[in-house]
Amino acid sequence: MDRQGELFGIIPYDFRTHTWARVKERMWNPEEERIVVPRVFGVGWTLNLYRLREDYPIAFYALVAGTTSLVAWNPGGLKHKR
């Protein structure tokens, strides 16, 4: 099995070691027209946040506000409870 490709000809996968350049290329790419792009690592898709911000600013800022609220609301931060 290749480290990068598509399952069933549809679902993208990429098991190469991720790099910051690839993270930026997939998640903040002004040259990419698509909002939903293949994941940096793993199976499936992720969001091109640059394109989301440009094409749907309300959705982008709602996502940012929602994520920020969830992190701020959790009194333990990102720590796991035992």
MMTF fields as JSON, N, C-alpha, C and O atoms, coordinates in Angstrom:
{
  "mmtfVersion": "1.0.0",
  "mmtfProducer": "UNKNOWN",
  "numBonds": 327,
  "numAtoms": 328,
  "numGroups": 82,
  "numChains": 1,
  "numModels": 1,
  "chainsPerModel": [1],
  "groupsPerChain": [82],
  "chainIdList": ["A"],
  "bondAtomList": [4, 2, 8, 6, 12, 10, 16, 14, 20, 18, 24, 22, 28, 26, 32, 30, 36, 34, 40, 38, 44, 42, 48, 46, 52, 50, 56, 54, 60, 58, 64, 62, 68, 66, 72, 70, 76, 74, 80, 78, 84, 82, 88, 86, 92, 90, 96, 94, 100, 98, 104, 102, 108, 106, 112, 110, 116, 114, 120, 118, 124, 122, 128, 126, 132, 130, 136, 134, 140, 138, 144, 142, 148, 146, 152, 150, 156, 154, 160, 158, 164, 162, 168, 166, 172, 170, 176, 174, 180, 178, 184, 182, 188, 186, 192, 190, 196, 194, 200, 198, 204, 202, 208, 206, 212, 210, 216, 214, 220, 218, 224, 222, 228, 226, 232, 230, 236, 234, 240, 238, 244, 242, 248, 246, 252, 250, 256, 254, 260, 258, 264, 262, 268, 266, 272, 270, 276, 274, 280, 278, 284, 282, 288, 286, 292, 290, 296, 294, 300, 298, 304, 302, 308, 306, 312, 310, 316, 314, 320, 318, 324, 322],
  "bondOrderList": [1, 1, 1, 1, 1, 1, 1, 1, 1, 1, 1, 1, 1, 1, 1, 1, 1, 1, 1, 1, 1, 1, 1, 1, 1, 1, 1, 1, 1, 1, 1, 1, 1, 1, 1, 1, 1, 1, 1, 1, 1, 1, 1, 1, 1, 1, 1, 1, 1, 1, 1, 1, 1, 1, 1, 1, 1, 1, 1, 1, 1, 1, 1, 1, 1, 1, 1, 1, 1, 1, 1, 1, 1, 1, 1, 1, 1, 1, 1, 1, 1],
  "groupList": [{"groupName": "MET", "atomNameList": ["N", "CA", "C", "O"], "elementList": ["N", "C", "C", "O"], "formalChargeList": [0, 0, 0, 0], "bondAtomList": [1, 0, 2, 1, 3, 2], "bondOrderList": [1, 1, 2], "singleLetterCode": "M", "chemCompType": "L-PEPTIDE LINKING"}, {"groupName": "ASP", "atomNameList": ["N", "CA", "C", "O"], "elementList": ["N", "C", "C", "O"], "formalChargeList": [0, 0, 0, 0], "bondAtomList": [1, 0, 2, 1, 3, 2], "bondOrderList": [1, 1, 2], "singleLetterCode": "D", "chemCompType": "L-PEPTIDE LINKING"}, {"groupName": "ARG", "atomNameList": ["N", "CA", "C", "O"], "elementList": ["N", "C", "C", "O"], "formalChargeList": [0, 0, 0, 0], "bondAtomList": [1, 0, 2, 1, 3, 2], "bondOrderList": [1, 1, 2], "singleLetterCode": "R", "chemCompType": "L-PEPTIDE LINKING"}, {"groupName": "GLN", "atomNameList": ["N", "CA", "C", "O"], "elementList": ["N", "C", "C", "O"], "formalChargeList": [0, 0, 0, 0], "bondAtomList": [1, 0, 2, 1, 3, 2], "bondOrderList": [1, 1, 2], "singleLetterCode": "Q", "chemCompType": "L-PEPTIDE LINKING"}, {"groupName": "GLY", "atomNameList": ["N", "CA", "C", "O"], "elementList": ["N", "C", "C", "O"], "formalChargeList": [0, 0, 0, 0], "bondAtomList": [1, 0, 2, 1, 3, 2], "bondOrderList": [1, 1, 2], "singleLetterCode": "G", "chemCompType": "PEPTIDE LINKING"}, {"groupName": "GLU", "atomNameList": ["N", "CA", "C", "O"], "elementList": ["N", "C", "C", "O"], "formalChargeList": [0, 0, 0, 0], "bondAtomList": [1, 0, 2, 1, 3, 2], "bondOrderList": [1, 1, 2], "singleLetterCode": "E", "chemCompType": "L-PEPTIDE LINKING"}, {"groupName": "LEU", "atomNameList": ["N", "CA", "C", "O"], "elementList": ["N", "C", "C", "O"], "formalChargeList": [0, 0, 0, 0], "bondAtomList": [1, 0, 2, 1, 3, 2], "bondOrderList": [1, 1, 2], "singleLetterCode": "L", "chemCompType": "L-PEPTIDE LINKING"}, {"groupName": "PHE", "atomNameList": ["N", "CA", "C", "O"], "elementList": ["N", "C", "C", "O"], "formalChargeList": [0, 0, 0, 0], "bondAtomList": [1, 0, 2, 1, 3, 2], "bondOrderList": [1, 1, 2], "singleLetterCode": "F", "chemCompType": "L-PEPTIDE LINKING"}, {"groupName": "ILE", "atomNameList": ["N", "CA", "C", "O"], "elementList": ["N", "C", "C", "O"], "formalChargeList": [0, 0, 0, 0], "bondAtomList": [1, 0, 2, 1, 3, 2], "bondOrderList": [1, 1, 2], "singleLetterCode": "I", "chemCompType": "L-PEPTIDE LINKING"}, {"groupName": "PRO", "atomNameList": ["N", "CA", "C", "O"], "elementList": ["N", "C", "C", "O"], "formalChargeList": [0, 0, 0, 0], "bondAtomList": [1, 0, 2, 1, 3, 2], "bondOrderList": [1, 1, 2], "singleLetterCode": "P", "chemCompType": "L-PEPTIDE LINKING"}, {"groupName": "TYR", "atomNameList": ["N", "CA", "C", "O"], "elementList": ["N", "C", "C", "O"], "formalChargeList": [0, 0, 0, 0], "bondAtomList": [1, 0, 2, 1, 3, 2], "bondOrderList": [1, 1, 2], "singleLetterCode": "Y", "chemCompType": "L-PEPTIDE LINKING"}, {"groupName": "THR", "atomNameList": ["N", "CA", "C", "O"], "elementList": ["N", "C", "C", "O"], "formalChargeList": [0, 0, 0, 0], "bondAtomList": [1, 0, 2, 1, 3, 2], "bondOrderList": [1, 1, 2], "singleLetterCode": "T", "chemCompType": "L-PEPTIDE LINKING"}, {"groupName": "HIS", "atomNameList": ["N", "CA", "C", "O"], "elementList": ["N", "C", "C", "O"], "formalChargeList": [0, 0, 0, 0], "bondAtomList": [1, 0, 2, 1, 3, 2], "bondOrderList": [1, 1, 2], "singleLetterCode": "H", "chemCompType": "L-PEPTIDE LINKING"}, {"groupName": "TRP", "atomNameList": ["N", "CA", "C", "O"], "elementList": ["N", "C", "C", "O"], "formalChargeList": [0, 0, 0, 0], "bondAtomList": [1, 0, 2, 1, 3, 2], "bondOrderList": [1, 1, 2], "singleLetterCode": "W", "chemCompType": "L-PEPTIDE LINKING"}, {"groupName": "ALA", "atomNameList": ["N", "CA", "C", "O"], "elementList": ["N", "C", "C", "O"], "formalChargeList": [0, 0, 0, 0], "bondAtomList": [1, 0, 2, 1, 3, 2], "bondOrderList": [1, 1, 2], "singleLetterCode": "A", "chemCompType": "L-PEPTIDE LINKING"}, {"groupName": "VAL", "atomNameList": ["N", "CA", "C", "O"], "elementList": ["N", "C", "C", "O"], "formalChargeList": [0, 0, 0, 0], "bondAtomList": [1, 0, 2, 1, 3, 2], "bondOrderList": [1, 1, 2], "singleLetterCode": "V", "chemCompType": "L-PEPTIDE LINKING"}, {"groupName": "LYS", "atomNameList": ["N", "CA", "C", "O"], "elementList": ["N", "C", "C", "O"], "formalChargeList": [0, 0, 0, 0], "bondAtomList": [1, 0, 2, 1, 3, 2], "bondOrderList": [1, 1, 2], "singleLetterCode": "K", "chemCompType": "L-PEPTIDE LINKING"}, {"groupName": "ASN", "atomNameList": ["N", "CA", "C", "O"], "elementList": ["N", "C", "C", "O"], "formalChargeList": [0, 0, 0, 0], "bondAtomList": [1, 0, 2, 1, 3, 2], "bondOrderList": [1, 1, 2], "singleLetterCode": "N", "chemCompType": "L-PEPTIDE LINKING"}, {"groupName": "SER", "atomNameList": ["N", "CA", "C", "O"], "elementList": ["N", "C", "C", "O"], "formalChargeList": [0, 0, 0, 0], "bondAtomList": [1, 0, 2, 1, 3, 2], "bondOrderList": [1, 1, 2], "singleLetterCode": "S", "chemCompType": "L-PEPTIDE LINKING"}],
  "groupTypeList": [0, 1, 2, 3, 4, 5, 6, 7, 4, 8, 8, 9, 10, 1, 7, 2, 11, 12, 11, 13, 14, 2, 15, 16, 5, 2, 0, 13, 17, 9, 5, 5, 5, 2, 8, 15, 15, 9, 2, 15, 7, 4, 15, 4, 13, 11, 6, 17, 6, 10, 2, 6, 2, 5, 1, 10, 9, 8, 14, 7, 10, 14, 6, 15, 14, 4, 11, 11, 18, 6, 15, 14, 13, 17, 9, 4, 4, 6, 16, 12, 16, 2],
  "groupIdList": [1, 2, 3, 4, 5, 6, 7, 8, 9, 10, 11, 12, 13, 14, 15, 16, 17, 18, 19, 20, 21, 22, 23, 24, 25, 26, 27, 28, 29, 30, 31, 32, 33, 34, 35, 36, 37, 38, 39, 40, 41, 42, 43, 44, 45, 46, 47, 48, 49, 50, 51, 52, 53, 54, 55, 56, 57, 58, 59, 60, 61, 62, 63, 64, 65, 66, 67, 68, 69, 70, 71, 72, 73, 74, 75, 76, 77, 78, 79, 80, 81, 82],
  "secStructList": [7, 7, 1, 3, 3, 3, 3, 6, 6, 6, 3, 3, 3, 3, 7, 1, 7, 7, 7, 2, 2, 2, 2, 2, 2, 2, 2, 1, 7, 6, 6, 7, 7, 7, 1, 3, 3, 3, 7, 1, 1, 3, 3, 1, 3, 3, 3, 7, 2, 2, 2, 2, 2, 2, 2, 7, 2, 2, 2, 2, 2, 2, 2, 2, 2, 2, 2, 2, 2, 2, 2, 2, 2, 7, 6, 6, 6, 6, 7, 7, 7, 7],
  "xCoordList": [0.851, 0.0, 0.887, 1.834, 0.569, 1.306, 1.018, 0.003, 1.903, 1.718, 0.773, 0.385, 0.397, -0.488, -1.317, -0.802, -2.607, -3.462, -4.927, -5.296, -5.775, -7.214, -7.746, -7.345, -8.654, -9.355, -10.585, -11.345, -10.787, -11.946, -12.024, -13.095, -10.896, -10.861, -11.535, -11.726, -11.9, -12.65, -12.026, -11.776, -11.776, -11.376, -9.855, -9.144, -9.345, -7.898, -7.275, -7.885, -6.041, -5.271, -3.833, -3.353, -3.156, -1.761, -1.106, -1.403, -0.214, 0.476, 1.957, 2.762, 2.305, 3.673, 3.851, 2.882, 5.086, 5.367, 4.981, 5.403, 4.173, 3.708, 4.816, 5.674, 4.763, 5.708, 4.896, 3.726, 5.516, 4.806, 4.462, 3.447, 5.303, 5.007, 3.731, 2.909, 3.555, 2.344, 1.127, 0.031, 1.302, 0.182, -0.303, -1.504, 0.624, 0.251, -0.377, -1.363, 0.193, -0.328, -1.773, -2.562, -2.116, -3.469, -4.435, -5.597, -3.982, -4.918, -4.96, -5.872, -3.997, -4.004, -3.381, -2.257, -4.112, -3.573, -4.418, -5.492, -3.944, -4.7, -4.818, -5.725, -3.923, -3.95, -4.943, -5.296, -5.396, -6.347, -7.767, -8.122, -8.566, -9.94, -10.919, -11.997, -10.549, -11.463, -11.377, -10.319, -12.493, -12.519, -12.185, -11.445, -12.721, -12.478, -11.345, -11.464, -10.247, -9.038, -8.584, -9.008, -7.728, -7.235, -6.5, -5.855, -6.613, -5.96, -4.448, -3.887, -3.801, -2.344, -1.82, -0.833, -2.472, -2.071, -3.325, -4.181, -3.437, -4.572, -5.494, -5.084, -6.75, -7.732, -8.844, -9.335, -9.239, -10.363, -9.945, -8.967, -10.705, -10.53, -10.358, -10.635, -9.897, -9.784, -10.21, -10.536, -10.209, -10.637, -9.443, -8.464, -9.537, -8.602, -9.15, -10.038, -8.617, -9.166, -9.03, -9.858, -8.011, -7.887, -9.083, -9.706, -9.397, -10.505, -11.832, -12.708, -11.995, -13.213, -13.363, -14.452, -12.249, -12.289, -12.646, -13.413, -12.096, -12.345, -13.756, -14.406, -14.232, -15.523, -16.711, -17.802, -16.502, -17.58, -17.075, -16.898, -16.841, -16.25, -17.083, -16.521, -18.392, -19.223, -18.993, -18.883, -18.92, -18.662, -17.269, -17.086, -16.288, -14.924, -14.871, -14.328, -15.44, -15.377, -16.249, -15.938, -17.322, -18.119, -17.308, -17.362, -16.559, -15.698, -14.622, -14.367, -13.995, -12.957, -13.556, -12.987, -14.701, -15.338, -15.781, -15.615, -16.342, -16.781, -15.623, -15.713, -14.534, -13.353, -12.759, -12.397, -12.657, -12.118, -13.001, -12.494, -14.311, -15.238, -15.112, -15.139, -14.975, -14.841, -13.567, -13.577, -12.479, -11.217, -11.299, -10.834, -11.883, -11.996, -12.981, -12.785, -14.033, -15.061, -14.533, -14.956, -13.626, -13.083, -12.12, -11.026, -12.506, -11.674, -10.298, -9.356, -10.158, -8.866, -8.036, -6.969, -8.499, -7.772, -7.852, -8.911, -6.735, -6.681, -6.189, -5.912, -6.076, -5.606, -6.682, -7.878, -6.225, -7.164, -7.451, -6.557, -8.703, -9.068, -8.848, -9.037, -8.454, -8.257, -9.321, -9.323],
  "yCoordList": [-1.19, 0.0, 1.241, 1.341, 2.181, 3.448, 4.263, 4.056, 5.178, 6.034, 7.19, 7.912, 7.371, 8.461, 7.988, 7.317, 8.338, 7.953, 8.119, 9.003, 7.249, 7.299, 5.903, 4.941, 5.801, 4.556, 4.508, 5.475, 3.419, 3.237, 4.324, 4.576, 4.963, 6.006, 7.306, 8.188, 7.439, 8.625, 9.275, 10.48, 8.484, 9.016, 9.148, 8.147, 10.386, 10.569, 10.086, 10.155, 9.597, 9.266, 9.7, 9.754, 10.006, 10.429, 10.039, 10.62, 9.056, 8.601, 8.963, 8.375, 9.944, 10.441, 11.297, 11.832, 11.422, 12.289, 13.708, 14.218, 14.346, 15.687, 16.71, 16.538, 17.767, 18.88, 20.165, 20.206, 21.206, 22.479, 23.051, 23.731, 22.779, 23.261, 22.601, 23.266, 21.3, 20.619, 21.053, 21.153, 21.315, 21.823, 23.142, 23.337, 24.046, 25.338, 25.154, 25.814, 24.257, 24.016, 23.524, 23.868, 22.732, 22.177, 23.062, 23.185, 23.683, 24.367, 25.889, 26.533, 26.478, 27.929, 28.209, 28.704, 27.893, 27.974, 28.904, 28.512, 30.137, 31.075, 30.643, 31.093, 29.785, 29.348, 28.218, 27.961, 27.543, 26.431, 27.0, 27.794, 26.595, 27.096, 26.323, 26.825, 25.106, 24.272, 24.617, 24.993, 24.483, 24.654, 23.329, 23.302, 22.25, 20.921, 20.277, 20.057, 19.978, 19.439, 18.189, 17.975, 17.353, 16.163, 16.532, 17.576, 15.647, 15.868, 15.905, 15.348, 16.557, 16.595, 15.214, 14.755, 14.546, 13.207, 12.423, 12.913, 11.226, 10.374, 10.178, 10.307, 9.864, 9.548, 10.588, 10.942, 11.076, 12.009, 13.387, 13.557, 14.371, 15.739, 16.687, 16.336, 17.896, 18.979, 20.275, 20.264, 21.365, 22.643, 23.503, 23.599, 24.123, 25.164, 26.443, 27.089, 26.796, 27.905, 29.244, 30.132, 29.404, 30.64, 30.804, 31.865, 29.755, 29.835, 30.001, 30.724, 29.339, 29.503, 30.953, 31.522, 31.556, 32.964, 33.896, 34.841, 33.634, 34.505, 34.344, 35.336, 33.104, 32.846, 32.911, 33.326, 32.504, 32.458, 33.024, 32.273, 34.329, 34.9, 34.672, 34.494, 34.673, 34.449, 33.045, 32.862, 32.055, 30.675, 30.567, 29.877, 31.246, 31.203, 31.771, 31.144, 32.965, 33.594, 32.861, 32.878, 32.227, 31.395, 30.19, 29.81, 29.592, 28.46, 28.884, 28.186, 30.025, 30.537, 30.854, 30.485, 31.535, 31.887, 30.642, 30.563, 29.671, 28.434, 27.656, 27.155, 27.55, 26.836, 27.552, 26.917, 28.871, 29.66, 29.522, 29.4, 29.54, 29.409, 28.047, 27.951, 26.996, 25.652, 25.521, 24.917, 26.078, 26.002, 26.842, 26.41, 28.037, 28.914, 28.357, 28.536, 27.685, 27.16, 25.995, 25.803, 25.223, 24.067, 24.546, 25.013, 24.44, 24.971, 24.316, 24.94, 23.096, 22.411, 22.635, 22.038, 23.486, 23.689, 22.446, 21.832, 22.088, 20.924, 19.679, 18.664, 19.743, 18.599, 17.517, 17.806, 16.264, 15.148, 14.872, 14.933, 14.57, 14.231, 12.749, 11.948, 12.386, 10.963, 10.486, 9.318],
  "zCoordList": [0.0, 0.0, 0.0, 0.78, -0.881, -0.931, 0.318, 0.984, 0.63, 1.806, 1.529, 2.448, 0.256, -0.124, -1.308, -2.202, -1.315, -2.432, -2.084, -1.311, -2.668, -2.419, -2.158, -2.812, -1.198, -0.929, -1.813, -1.869, -2.492, -3.369, -4.442, -4.995, -4.736, -5.748, -5.345, -6.183, -4.061, -3.62, -2.386, -2.378, -1.35, -0.043, 0.016, -0.079, 0.173, 0.193, 1.506, 2.573, 1.385, 2.581, 2.362, 1.23, 3.452, 3.399, 4.715, 5.759, 4.666, 5.866, 5.846, 6.567, 5.006, 5.029, 6.281, 6.819, 6.735, 7.871, 7.491, 6.453, 8.34, 7.993, 8.24, 9.105, 7.455, 7.587, 7.712, 7.329, 8.245, 8.378, 7.01, 6.856, 6.017, 4.658, 4.135, 3.505, 4.389, 3.928, 4.726, 4.174, 6.021, 6.833, 6.248, 6.063, 5.957, 5.378, 4.001, 3.673, 3.194, 1.846, 1.871, 0.991, 2.86, 2.924, 3.697, 3.309, 4.786, 5.683, 5.507, 6.025, 4.79, 4.579, 3.214, 3.128, 2.155, 0.807, -0.06, -0.517, -0.293, -1.111, -2.574, -3.274, -3.044, -4.443, -4.699, -5.85, -3.652, -3.78, -3.78, -2.909, -4.749, -4.848, -3.969, -3.65, -3.578, -2.794, -1.304, -0.801, -0.624, 0.832, 1.513, 2.496, 0.999, 1.567, 0.772, -0.434, 1.465, 0.832, 1.581, 2.716, 0.974, 1.678, 2.962, 3.053, 3.952, 5.241, 5.104, 4.161, 6.042, 6.088, 6.447, 5.871, 7.395, 7.823, 8.171, 8.907, 7.657, 7.975, 6.786, 5.632, 7.088, 6.059, 6.089, 7.161, 4.927, 4.846, 4.399, 3.672, 4.849, 4.392, 5.566, 6.713, 5.26, 6.23, 5.532, 4.345, 6.251, 5.687, 5.298, 6.037, 4.132, 3.741, 4.373, 3.817, 5.524, 6.297, 5.582, 5.783, 4.76, 3.993, 3.056, 3.016, 2.308, 1.351, 2.083, 1.61, 3.236, 4.029, 4.459, 4.384, 4.916, 5.353, 4.197, 4.376, 3.021, 1.874, 1.305, 0.974, 1.188, 0.551, 1.504, 1.113, 2.751, 3.754, 5.079, 6.039, 5.147, 6.363, 7.616, 8.696, 7.504, 8.695, 9.248, 10.46, 8.358, 8.8, 9.416, 10.418, 8.822, 9.353, 10.765, 11.675, 10.943, 12.267, 13.289, 14.48, 12.853, 13.76, 14.217, 15.386, 13.303, 13.652, 14.646, 15.627, 14.394, 15.295, 16.664, 17.691, 16.683, 17.955, 18.711, 19.928, 17.999, 18.646, 19.232, 20.353, 18.485, 18.983, 20.184, 21.174, 20.098, 21.209, 22.449, 23.564, 22.256, 23.387, 24.051, 25.278, 23.254, 23.831, 24.647, 25.719, 24.154, 24.888, 26.158, 27.214, 26.071, 27.238, 28.265, 29.468, 27.804, 28.701, 29.524, 30.665, 28.967, 29.674, 30.764, 30.447, 32.044, 33.113, 33.194, 33.683, 32.738, 32.787, 31.55, 31.412, 30.635, 29.386, 28.522, 28.389, 27.942, 27.075, 27.797, 27.158, 29.126, 29.899, 29.944, 29.971, 29.952, 30.074, 31.546, 32.389, 31.837, 33.209, 33.425, 32.509, 34.616, 34.945, 35.874, 36.263]
}
